Amino acid sequence: MKLLIVTVVEEFDTEILQMFKKAHIDSYSGSDIDGYKNVAPMVRTASWFPSKKGGVESSLFFSFTEDENIDQLFGLIKEFNSKMETNNPIKAVVVPIEKSI
């Protein structure tokens, strides 16, 4: 069993949840988060409120799941990201679990 962590911009919430279903990841948790990237100073000064820093509405999902499910999900994510027209790919990481109760 491993810990799967996925971040996605809010616009792709439906797609990642469909991918979870296809990969047989039925149990997971999620949370709304704000995503940030380092912004070039020119862009920051061009905004109406340059002192205000805003994040991109995003989601974080995590699940304790098996390798087979993770491999299937990673394949689906790679395919999705390869067809993406924006610069906001779905990102996923896997963390091994040493102990669990």
C-alpha positions as CSV (number, residue, x, y, z in Angstrom):
1,M,0.0,0.0,0.0
2,K,1.2,3.5,-0.9
3,L,0.0,7.0,-0.4
4,L,-1.1,8.7,-3.6
5,I,-1.2,12.5,-3.7
6,V,-2.8,14.4,-6.7
7,T,-3.1,18.1,-7.3
8,V,-5.2,19.6,-10.0
9,V,-6.7,23.0,-11.0
10,E,-10.3,23.2,-10.1
11,E,-11.4,23.1,-13.8
12,F,-10.2,19.5,-14.0
13,D,-11.8,18.1,-10.8
14,T,-14.4,16.1,-12.8
15,E,-11.7,14.6,-15.1
16,I,-9.5,13.4,-12.2
17,L,-12.4,11.9,-10.4
18,Q,-13.3,10.0,-13.5
19,M,-9.7,8.8,-13.8
20,F,-9.9,7.6,-10.1
21,K,-12.9,5.6,-11.0
22,K,-11.3,4.0,-14.1
23,A,-8.2,3.2,-12.0
24,H,-10.4,1.5,-9.3
25,I,-9.5,4.0,-6.7
26,D,-12.8,4.1,-4.8
27,S,-11.6,5.5,-1.5
28,Y,-10.0,8.9,-1.4
29,S,-10.1,12.3,0.4
30,G,-10.0,15.7,-1.1
31,S,-9.5,19.4,-0.1
32,D,-9.8,22.7,-1.8
33,I,-6.4,24.5,-2.0
34,D,-4.9,27.6,-3.6
35,G,-2.0,26.9,-6.1
36,Y,0.8,29.4,-6.6
37,K,3.5,29.8,-9.1
38,N,6.4,32.3,-9.1
39,V,5.1,35.2,-11.2
40,A,7.4,37.4,-13.2
41,P,7.6,41.0,-11.7
42,M,6.2,42.5,-15.0
43,V,3.0,40.5,-14.7
44,R,2.6,41.4,-11.0
45,T,3.0,45.1,-11.6
46,A,0.5,45.0,-14.5
47,S,-2.4,43.9,-12.3
48,W,-4.9,46.4,-10.9
49,F,-4.0,45.5,-7.4
50,P,-0.2,44.6,-7.5
51,S,0.1,44.1,-3.8
52,K,-2.5,41.4,-3.8
53,K,-1.2,37.9,-4.4
54,G,-3.9,35.5,-5.5
55,G,-3.7,31.8,-6.0
56,V,-5.3,29.5,-8.5
57,E,-8.3,27.6,-7.1
58,S,-7.1,24.0,-7.1
59,S,-7.8,20.6,-5.4
60,L,-5.7,18.1,-3.6
61,F,-6.7,14.5,-3.4
62,F,-5.1,11.6,-1.6
63,S,-5.7,7.9,-1.3
64,F,-4.0,4.9,0.3
65,T,-4.1,2.4,-2.5
66,E,-2.3,-0.4,-4.3
67,D,0.4,-0.3,-7.0
68,E,-1.8,-1.6,-9.8
69,N,-4.3,1.2,-9.2
70,I,-1.5,3.8,-9.1
71,D,0.0,2.5,-12.3
72,Q,-3.3,2.7,-14.1
73,L,-4.0,6.2,-12.8
74,F,-0.5,7.4,-13.9
75,G,-1.2,6.2,-17.4
76,L,-4.5,8.0,-17.5
77,I,-2.9,11.2,-16.2
78,K,0.0,11.0,-18.7
79,E,-2.5,10.7,-21.5
80,F,-4.6,13.6,-20.3
81,N,-1.6,15.9,-19.7
82,S,-0.2,15.1,-23.2
83,K,-3.4,16.5,-24.8
84,M,-3.6,19.5,-22.5
85,E,-3.7,23.0,-24.0
86,T,-3.0,24.9,-20.7
87,N,0.1,25.1,-18.6
88,N,-1.7,23.4,-15.6
89,P,-1.0,19.7,-15.8
90,I,-2.4,17.2,-13.3
91,K,0.5,16.3,-10.9
92,A,0.7,13.2,-8.9
93,V,3.2,11.7,-6.5
94,V,3.5,8.4,-4.6
95,V,4.8,8.0,-1.1
96,P,5.6,4.5,0.3
97,I,4.0,3.6,3.6
98,E,6.3,2.1,6.2
99,K,3.7,1.5,8.9
100,S,-0.1,1.8,9.1
101,I,-2.9,1.0,11.5
